[in-house]
Amino acid sequence: MRHPSAKSSFPAGNPIANLLVIIGGALAIGVSIVLGFFAFVALGGIILVTAAVIGVRVWWFKRKLQQGSAMNDAGHGPKSPNGVIEGEYRVVSKDREEA
């Protein structure tokens, strides 16, 4: 029965197999790092574009709200600065039978 010793880091006794395992492992780690980098860049780009779109929408909405608050209730023109509302009115009788 073979017991693993602390000296041997690879179970295979063949040095060529050990070299192939080292090369394969290095290639796998390298490919993982490159793919991870590109995935990170792609995810960062998606997050930046989404944040920009949301920022523009919030800015647009705030601008529309500020423009809407500058208009009078009917939406026909700017509010007068002293709080006077100008317009036409018609008196409607409370009792329709009189009219």
C-alpha positions in Angstrom: 0.0 0.0 0.0 1.4 3.4 -1.0 1.1 6.2 1.4 1.2 9.8 0.1 4.3 11.5 1.2 4.8 15.2 1.9 7.7 15.3 -0.7 5.6 14.6 -3.7 3.1 17.3 -4.7 1.8 15.4 -7.8 0.5 11.8 -7.6 1.8 10.8 -11.0 5.4 9.5 -11.0 5.9 10.5 -14.6 7.6 13.9 -15.0 6.1 14.4 -18.5 2.6 13.9 -17.0 3.5 16.3 -14.2 4.7 18.9 -16.7 1.4 18.5 -18.8 -0.7 19.0 -15.6 1.3 22.2 -14.7 0.9 23.6 -18.3 -2.8 22.7 -18.4 -3.4 24.2 -15.0 -1.6 27.4 -16.0 -3.6 27.6 -19.2 -6.8 27.1 -17.3 -6.0 29.8 -14.8 -4.9 32.2 -17.6 -8.1 31.6 -19.6 -10.2 32.1 -16.4 -8.5 35.4 -15.6 -8.9 36.7 -19.2 -12.6 35.6 -19.4 -13.2 37.0 -15.9 -11.7 40.4 -16.9 -13.9 40.6 -20.0 -17.0 39.6 -18.0 -16.1 42.3 -15.4 -15.7 44.9 -18.2 -19.0 43.9 -19.8 -20.9 43.9 -16.5 -19.4 47.3 -15.7 -20.4 48.7 -19.1 -23.9 47.4 -18.6 -24.1 49.0 -15.2 -22.7 52.3 -16.5 -25.2 52.5 -19.4 -28.1 51.6 -17.1 -27.1 54.3 -14.6 -26.7 56.8 -17.4 -30.2 56.0 -18.8 -31.8 56.2 -15.3 -29.9 59.5 -14.6 -31.2 61.0 -17.9 -34.7 59.9 -17.2 -34.7 61.4 -13.7 -33.2 64.6 -15.0 -35.9 64.8 -17.7 -38.6 64.1 -15.2 -37.4 66.8 -12.8 -37.2 69.3 -15.7 -40.7 68.4 -16.8 -42.0 68.9 -13.2 -40.3 72.3 -12.9 -41.8 73.4 -16.2 -45.2 72.1 -15.2 -45.0 74.0 -11.9 -44.3 77.2 -13.8 -47.6 76.8 -15.7 -51.0 77.8 -14.3 -53.6 75.1 -13.4 -55.1 75.2 -16.9 -51.6 74.8 -18.5 -52.0 77.9 -20.6 -49.3 80.2 -19.4 -47.0 81.0 -16.5 -48.3 81.7 -13.1 -48.4 85.3 -12.1 -45.8 86.0 -9.3 -48.3 87.7 -7.0 -50.6 84.6 -6.8 -53.5 86.1 -8.8 -55.2 83.7 -11.1 -56.8 85.3 -14.1 -59.6 83.7 -16.1 -63.2 83.6 -17.0 -66.0 82.1 -15.0 -69.7 81.5 -15.2 -72.0 81.4 -12.2 -73.9 78.1 -12.0 -77.0 78.2 -9.9 -77.2 75.7 -7.0 -80.8 75.2 -7.8 -81.2 74.1 -11.4 -85.0 74.4 -11.3 -84.7 78.2 -11.3 -82.7 78.3 -14.5 
